[in-house]
């Protein structure tokens, strides 16, 4: 069986705010959008009466889908989500300046988790987490990373 990863979905509570965060802050490019309501989307998503707008953004060959649920809205969860909770834990980006990138993301609605900042001089690594406007963890890394 041939498989191809098509995208990663991220539920958001304010589509314009999240678009700005990912486009202006992380360099994604908007590629397309989709609006769906009721069936068959309600069955696929298991959300009766759904009214959804999806925005597709790409960067470095990776596509993310920002999912904005007009109806029934987003379900509140604990933020920040624990790193050892099953499921998607974070998105990671290599940057030249971790602190500078974090500061820019904060101006776009993110939250810096300054207490997560670490330096590993032997590897030339600096890393820390920022939350997107809805609490998704964004890892910023300078230095050696796995490509």
N, CA, C and O of each residue as an XYZ file, in Angstrom:
588
protein
N       0.834     -1.170      0.000
C       0.000      0.000      0.000
C       0.888      1.246      0.000
O       1.789      1.379      0.828
N       0.622      2.142     -0.928
C       1.375      3.394     -1.000
C       0.649      4.451     -0.175
O      -0.539      4.699     -0.382
N       1.367      5.075      0.763
C       0.791      6.107      1.611
C       1.515      7.426      1.402
O       2.706      7.451      1.092
N       0.786      8.519      1.575
C       1.372      9.845      1.477
C       0.720     10.720      2.546
O      -0.506     10.813      2.614
N       1.536     11.359      3.375
C       1.010     12.293      4.355
C       0.507     13.520      3.603
O       1.243     14.109      2.811
N      -0.757     13.911      3.852
C      -1.315     15.055      3.133
C      -1.323     16.330      3.967
O      -1.066     17.411      3.437
N      -1.613     16.224      5.260
C      -1.627     17.423      6.100
C      -1.768     17.047      7.573
O      -2.046     15.899      7.923
N      -1.568     18.054      8.424
C      -1.784     17.933      9.858
C      -2.852     18.954     10.221
O      -2.706     20.135      9.904
N      -3.920     18.523     10.876
C      -5.019     19.408     11.239
C      -4.833     20.005     12.622
O      -4.426     19.322     13.562
N      -5.145     21.310     12.732
C      -5.042     22.018     14.000
C      -6.341     22.787     14.211
O      -6.673     23.674     13.425
N      -7.080     22.450     15.273
C      -8.330     23.144     15.593
C      -8.006     24.507     16.191
O      -7.166     24.613     17.085
N      -8.678     25.560     15.693
C      -8.441     26.923     16.170
C      -9.761     27.590     16.550
O     -10.825     27.192     16.074
N      -9.686     28.603     17.407
C     -10.895     29.298     17.833
C     -11.106     30.631     17.120
O     -12.195     31.200     17.185
N     -10.082     31.130     16.447
C     -10.168     32.382     15.696
C      -9.309     32.201     14.449
O      -8.082     32.259     14.519
N      -9.958     31.983     13.311
C      -9.239     31.637     12.082
C      -8.306     32.757     11.631
O      -7.166     32.486     11.253
N      -8.759     33.998     11.663
C      -7.918     35.113     11.216
C      -6.678     35.251     12.098
O      -5.574     35.454     11.593
N      -6.858     35.143     13.403
C      -5.732     35.255     14.337
C      -4.722     34.135     14.109
O      -3.515     34.378     14.089
N      -5.213     32.910     13.939
C      -4.312     31.776     13.734
C      -3.624     31.857     12.378
O      -2.448     31.512     12.261
N      -4.335     32.303     11.363
C      -3.727     32.483     10.036
C      -2.550     33.455     10.144
O      -1.467     33.196      9.619
N      -2.775     34.564     10.824
C      -1.715     35.568     10.992
C      -0.521     34.972     11.742
O       0.625     35.201     11.356
N      -0.778     34.211     12.807
C       0.282     33.587     13.591
C       1.142     32.673     12.719
O       2.369     32.769     12.740
N       0.505     31.791     11.956
C       1.250     30.813     11.155
C       1.863     31.418      9.894
O       2.945     31.000      9.480
N       1.202     32.383      9.282
C       1.732     33.002      8.057
C       2.811     34.026      8.397
O       3.940     33.914      7.920
N       2.478     35.019      9.214
C       3.435     36.078      9.524
C       4.516     35.634     10.505
O       5.653     36.097     10.426
N       4.171     34.749     11.419
C       5.123     34.335     12.436
C       5.991     33.160     12.065
O       7.163     33.108     12.439
N       5.422     32.197     11.318
C       6.167     30.973     11.013
C       6.419     30.758      9.527
O       6.993     29.741      9.140
N       6.001     31.696      8.695
C       6.357     31.644      7.276
C       5.552     30.708      6.408
O       5.998     30.356      5.316
N       4.375     30.291      6.854
C       3.524     29.455      6.014
C       2.895     30.307      4.913
O       2.777     31.524      5.051
N       2.500     29.668      3.841
C       1.815     30.320      2.718
C       0.439     29.702      2.588
O       0.296     28.479      2.591
N      -0.577     30.549      2.474
C      -1.943     30.058      2.291
C      -2.082     29.471      0.894
O      -1.725     30.111     -0.095
N      -2.602     28.249      0.818
C      -2.740     27.591     -0.482
C      -4.188     27.385     -0.909
O      -4.488     27.435     -2.102
N      -5.089     27.156      0.040
C      -6.491     26.950     -0.317
C      -7.348     26.974      0.940
O      -6.848     26.992      2.064
N      -8.647     26.973      0.711
C      -9.581     26.923      1.837
C     -10.766     26.056      1.442
O     -10.971     25.733      0.272
N     -11.532     25.692      2.452
C     -12.659     24.795      2.241
C     -13.719     25.131      3.275
O     -13.403     25.370      4.441
N     -14.984     25.149      2.849
C     -16.082     25.338      3.786
C     -17.031     24.167      3.626
O     -17.463     23.849      2.518
N     -17.351     23.533      4.735
C     -18.271     22.389      4.710
C     -19.298     22.555      5.807
O     -19.030     23.132      6.860
N     -20.480     22.035      5.534
C     -21.577     22.152      6.478
C     -22.417     20.889      6.396
O     -22.689     20.386      5.306
N     -22.825     20.382      7.544
C     -23.707     19.225      7.640
C     -23.092     17.992      6.969
O     -21.882     17.782      7.059
N     -23.903     17.185      6.305
C     -23.431     15.929      5.704
C     -22.748     16.176      4.363
O     -23.135     17.099      3.646
N     -21.747     15.381      4.005
C     -21.215     14.198      4.689
C     -20.154     14.523      5.740
O     -19.664     13.626      6.426
N     -19.795     15.818      5.870
C     -18.757     16.199      6.835
C     -19.132     15.806      8.261
O     -18.269     15.389      9.032
N     -20.410     15.934      8.620
C     -20.843     15.589      9.980
C     -20.532     14.133     10.295
O     -20.123     13.816     11.412
N     -20.721     13.252      9.331
C     -20.411     11.832      9.542
C     -18.911     11.600      9.611
O     -18.435     10.884     10.493
N     -18.161     12.194      8.695
C     -16.715     12.014      8.675
C     -16.081     12.509      9.973
O     -15.237     11.826     10.553
N     -16.485     13.692     10.428
C     -15.893     14.307     11.610
C     -16.548     13.878     12.917
O     -16.048     14.181     14.000
N     -17.666     13.174     12.808
C     -18.452     12.738     13.960
C     -18.910     13.924     14.812
O     -18.862     13.889     16.041
N     -19.361     14.989     14.107
C     -19.874     16.188     14.758
C     -21.199     16.544     14.087
O     -21.204     17.160     13.021
N     -22.328     16.162     14.701
C     -23.630     16.483     14.113
C     -23.812     17.995     13.946
O     -23.432     18.773     14.821
N     -24.394     18.400     12.816
C     -24.674     19.808     12.559
C     -23.443     20.668     12.361
O     -23.496     21.878     12.579
N     -22.341     20.074     11.955
C     -21.079     20.800     11.825
C     -21.157     21.901     10.767
O     -21.809     21.748      9.734
N     -20.484     22.999     11.047
C     -20.269     24.094     10.094
C     -18.802     24.463     10.268
O     -18.420     25.048     11.282
N     -17.981     24.121      9.277
C     -16.527     24.185      9.397
C     -15.917     24.973      8.260
O     -16.330     24.849      7.107
N     -14.918     25.796      8.602
C     -14.071     26.427      7.594
C     -12.657     25.934      7.834
O     -12.155     25.983      8.957
N     -12.018     25.461      6.774
C     -10.647     24.967      6.866
C      -9.747     25.816      5.981
O     -10.116     26.165      4.860
N      -8.585     26.142      6.481
C      -7.607     26.931      5.752
C      -6.331     26.109      5.654
O      -5.809     25.650      6.670
N      -5.825     25.918      4.436
C      -4.628     25.115      4.210
C      -3.432     26.030      4.021
O      -3.457     26.959      3.214
N      -2.377     25.746      4.787
C      -1.144     26.520      4.744
C       0.017     25.566      4.502
O       0.003     24.436      4.989
N       1.037     26.019      3.743
C       2.195     25.165      3.462
C       3.500     25.883      3.747
O       3.622     27.101      3.615
N       4.477     25.065      4.147
C       5.839     25.528      4.344
C       6.757     24.309      4.311
O       6.457     23.286      4.927
N       7.875     24.414      3.592
C       8.886     23.351      3.552
C       8.299     21.993      3.178
O       8.747     20.960      3.676
N       7.300     21.995      2.303
C       6.687     20.740      1.880
C       5.706     20.161      2.885
O       5.217     19.048      2.693
N       5.407     20.894      3.952
C       4.466     20.436      4.969
C       3.203     21.280      4.871
O       3.268     22.504      4.750
N       2.066     20.622      4.923
C       0.777     21.322      4.872
C       0.068     21.151      6.208
O      -0.042     20.045      6.738
N      -0.412     22.279      6.740
C      -1.262     22.224      7.918
C      -2.649     22.707      7.528
O      -2.813     23.505      6.605
N      -3.631     22.214      8.242
C      -5.020     22.588      8.010
C      -5.538     23.222      9.288
O      -5.665     22.553     10.313
N      -5.841     24.524      9.227
C      -6.441     25.200     10.372
C      -7.936     24.960     10.297
O      -8.578     25.324      9.312
N      -8.493     24.349     11.333
C      -9.904     23.971     11.367
C     -10.667     24.900     12.308
O     -10.430     24.909     13.516
N     -11.586     25.679     11.739
C     -12.392     26.596     12.531
C     -13.840     26.105     12.502
O     -14.481     26.104     11.451
N     -14.346     25.690     13.654
C     -15.703     25.157     13.770
C     -16.671     26.277     14.155
O     -16.754     26.662     15.321
N     -17.401     26.794     13.162
C     -18.432     27.798     13.458
C     -19.493     27.178     14.367
O     -19.958     27.796     15.325
N     -19.856     25.951     14.039
C     -20.792     25.165     14.849
C     -20.206     23.776     14.978
O     -19.828     23.209     13.953
N     -20.106     23.217     16.089
C     -20.575     23.648     17.401
C     -19.563     24.483     18.176
O     -19.795     24.771     19.350
N     -18.464     24.877     17.572
C     -17.397     25.587     18.273
C     -16.329     24.613     18.730
O     -16.458     23.404     18.538
N     -15.286     25.134     19.329
C     -14.180     24.302     19.813
C     -14.454     23.841     21.242
O     -15.145     24.523     21.999
N     -13.915     22.692     21.603
C     -14.042     22.132     22.944
C     -12.813     22.572     23.749
O     -11.682     22.406     23.292
N     -13.028     23.120     24.923
C     -11.923     23.597     25.757
C     -11.098     22.417     26.285
O     -11.646     21.379     26.654
N      -9.780     22.596     26.313
C      -8.861     21.599     26.873
C      -7.843     22.322     27.742
O      -7.690     23.540     27.655
N      -7.151     21.562     28.581
C      -6.098     22.152     29.402
C      -4.962     22.640     28.513
O      -4.541     21.941     27.591
N      -4.468     23.842     28.794
C      -3.366     24.428     28.042
C      -2.320     24.884     29.049
O      -2.694     25.511     30.040
N      -1.044     24.611     28.859
C      -0.547     23.805     27.759
C      -0.827     22.323     27.982
O      -0.822     21.828     29.109
N      -1.065     21.651     26.900
C      -1.327     20.214     26.929
C      -0.029     19.516     27.341
O       1.034     19.844     26.813
N      -0.093     18.570     28.262
C       1.128     17.879     28.690
C       1.822     17.160     27.528
O       1.167     16.573     26.666
N       3.135     17.216     27.522
C       3.912     16.575     26.459
C       3.765     15.058     26.465
O       4.002     14.416     25.442
N       3.377     14.468     27.602
C       3.236     13.015     27.641
C       1.791     12.566     27.460
O       1.473     11.404     27.714
N       0.904     13.470     27.022
C      -0.468     13.076     26.681
C      -0.440     12.441     25.287
O       0.193     12.986     24.383
N      -1.106     11.314     25.098
C      -1.102     10.665     23.786
C      -1.620     11.603     22.689
O      -2.488     12.444     22.925
N      -1.078     11.437     21.518
C      -1.478     12.244     20.369
C      -0.386     13.237     19.985
O       0.719     13.213     20.527
N      -0.717     14.099     19.049
C       0.228     15.097     18.568
C       0.705     15.972     19.720
O      -0.115     16.521     20.456
N       2.011     16.109     19.888
C       2.534     16.897     21.000
C       2.968     18.300     20.590
O       2.790     19.239     21.366
N       3.537     18.473     19.381
C       4.047     19.788     19.012
C       4.460     19.818     17.541
O       4.578     18.786     16.879
N       4.674     21.036     17.060
C       5.299     21.274     15.763
C       6.656     21.891     16.066
O       6.767     22.685     17.001
N       7.689     21.551     15.305
C       9.035     22.040     15.580
C       9.579     22.806     14.383
O       9.421     22.388     13.236
N      10.231     23.953     14.673
C      10.784     24.800     13.629
C      12.214     25.169     13.967
O      12.516     25.558     15.095
N      13.093     25.046     12.982
C      14.474     25.470     13.146
C      14.523     26.966     12.860
O      14.020     27.424     11.834
N      15.128     27.721     13.767
C      15.215     29.170     13.643
C      16.637     29.621     13.923
O      17.404     28.904     14.565
N      16.992     30.807     13.445
C      18.325     31.345     13.686
C      18.430     31.952     15.081
O      19.504     31.937     15.683
N      17.318     32.491     15.603
C      17.310     33.179     16.896
C      16.064     32.750     17.664
O      14.962     33.214     17.371
N      16.235     31.876     18.635
C      15.110     31.329     19.393
C      14.349     32.425     20.129
O      13.123     32.494     20.037
N      15.053     33.271     20.850
C      14.401     34.321     21.627
C      13.703     35.319     20.709
O      12.569     35.714     20.981
N      14.353     35.730     19.638
C      13.746     36.661     18.688
C      12.499     36.086     18.046
O      11.491     36.778     17.904
N      12.565     34.813     17.655
C      11.394     34.156     17.046
C      10.260     34.064     18.055
O       9.099     34.282     17.706
N      10.583     33.745     19.297
C       9.556     33.651     20.345
C       8.901     35.008     20.578
O       7.680     35.099     20.699
N       9.710     36.058     20.640
C       9.163     37.403     20.840
C       8.208     37.784     19.711
O       7.153     38.368     19.961
N       8.570     37.457     18.473
C       7.695     37.771     17.333
C       6.379     37.007     17.452
O       5.310     37.572     17.220
N       6.453     35.729     17.812
C       5.240     34.918     17.936
C       4.341     35.426     19.063
O       3.118     35.327     18.965
N       4.923     35.959     20.117
C       4.125     36.538     21.199
C       3.348     37.745     20.681
O       2.189     37.932     21.053
N       3.964     38.568     19.830
C       3.248     39.732     19.280
C       2.105     39.311     18.366
O       1.211     40.108     18.083
N       2.127     38.059     17.899
C       1.084     37.541     17.007
C       0.084     36.662     17.754
O      -0.663     35.909     17.128
N       0.063     36.749     19.075
C      -0.938     36.021     19.855
C      -0.433     34.778     20.551
O      -1.206     34.099     21.227
N       0.839     34.460     20.407
C       1.396     33.283     21.066
C       1.758     33.566     22.517
O       1.687     34.705     22.978
N       2.144     32.516     23.227
C       2.581     32.619     24.612
C       3.929     31.919     24.738
O       4.042     30.726     24.459
N       4.943     32.658     25.155
C       6.270     32.064     25.336
C       6.286     31.258     26.626
O       5.841     31.742     27.666
N       6.789     30.049     26.567
C       7.004     29.229     27.760
C       8.483     29.355     28.108
O       9.259     28.419     27.916
N       8.860     30.515     28.619
C      10.269     30.848     28.876
C      10.958     29.823     29.768
O      12.161     29.592     29.647
N      10.190     29.212     30.662
C      10.773     28.221     31.562
C      11.247     26.962     30.836
O      11.970     26.149     31.412
N      10.843     26.799     29.572
C      11.271     25.616     28.813
C      12.575     25.862     28.049
O      13.115     24.936     27.445
N      13.081     27.080     28.067
C      14.294     27.402     27.296
C      15.487     26.630     27.848
O      15.781     26.680     29.042
N      16.164     25.918     26.958
C      17.359     25.160     27.342
C      18.483     25.447     26.354
O      18.247     25.792     25.196
N      19.704     25.296     26.841
C      20.892     25.397     26.001
C      21.719     24.145     26.221
O      21.925     23.704     27.352
N      22.193     23.580     25.112
C      23.084     22.421     25.170
C      24.336     22.819     24.400
O      24.455     22.517     23.213
N      25.280     23.501     25.071
C      26.454     24.045     24.391
C      27.262     23.006     23.614
O      27.773     23.301     22.533
N      27.381     21.796     24.155
C      28.161     20.761     23.470
C      27.592     20.429     22.096
O      28.322     19.988     21.208
N      26.300     20.638     21.922
C      25.652     20.362     20.633
C      25.342     21.644     19.867
O      24.899     21.594     18.719
N      25.576     22.800     20.505
C      25.253     24.062     19.866
C      23.753     24.288     19.733
O      23.300     24.938     18.792
N      22.986     23.752     20.673
C      21.532     23.795     20.585
C      20.948     24.760     21.614
O      21.369     24.793     22.771
N      19.973     25.539     21.165
C      19.114     26.330     22.037
C      17.694     25.988     21.609
O      17.398     25.953     20.414
N      16.808     25.734     22.578
C      15.429     25.371     22.242
C      14.476     25.889     23.306
O      14.848     26.058     24.467
N      13.247     26.137     22.891
C      12.181     26.477     23.830
C      10.843     26.324     23.136
O      10.765     26.238     21.911
N       9.789     26.291     23.939
C       8.436     26.176     23.412
C       7.692     27.500     23.506
O       7.901     28.301     24.417
N       6.816     27.695     22.530
C       5.847     28.780     22.489
C       4.506     28.105     22.221
O       4.447     27.099     21.514
N       3.436     28.651     22.779
C       2.102     28.156     22.445
C       1.510     29.023     21.351
O       1.669     30.244     21.371
N       0.823     28.401     20.388
C       0.090     29.196     19.402
C      -1.113     29.814     20.123
O      -1.313     29.531     21.304
N      -1.919     30.645     19.457
C      -3.021     31.322     20.159
C      -4.028     30.387     20.835
O      -4.761     30.816     21.726
N      -4.071     29.117     20.425
C      -5.011     28.173     21.026
C      -4.334     27.108     21.869
O      -4.985     26.158     22.304
N      -3.035     27.252     22.107
C      -2.357     26.342     23.019
C      -1.567     25.213     22.382
O      -1.010     24.386     23.104
N      -1.495     25.143     21.056
C      -0.663     24.124     20.412
C       0.803     24.488     20.632
O       1.214     25.623     20.392
N       1.580     23.514     21.089
C       3.003     23.768     21.342
C       3.780     23.902     20.036
O       3.634     23.102     19.112
N       4.610     24.941     19.994
C       5.508     25.193     18.877
C       6.923     25.178     19.447
O       7.257     25.998     20.302
N       7.754     24.250     18.979
C       9.134     24.170     19.448
C      10.007     24.993     18.513
O       9.946     24.840     17.294
N      10.815     25.865     19.094
C      11.779     26.661     18.346
C      13.160     26.131     18.687
O      13.520     26.031     19.860
N      13.945     25.786     17.650
C      15.261     25.171     17.860
C      16.306     25.886     17.018
O      16.104     26.147     15.832
N      17.429     26.196     17.661
C      18.596     26.683     16.934
C      19.707     25.665     17.137
O      19.961     25.227     18.259
N      20.360     25.294     16.057
C      21.460     24.352     16.170
C      21.114     23.011     15.577
O      20.205     22.894     14.755
N      21.844     21.999     15.997
C      21.731     20.654     15.440
C      20.326     20.093     15.660
O      19.852     20.001     16.793
N      19.682     19.728     14.581
C      18.373     19.065     14.642
C      18.378     17.922     13.646
O      19.198     17.878     12.729
N      17.458     17.010     13.839
C      17.321     15.907     12.899
C      16.520     16.397     11.708
O      15.396     16.875     11.864
N      17.092     16.282     10.524
C      16.369     16.710      9.298
C      15.436     15.650      8.813
O      14.757     15.841      7.804
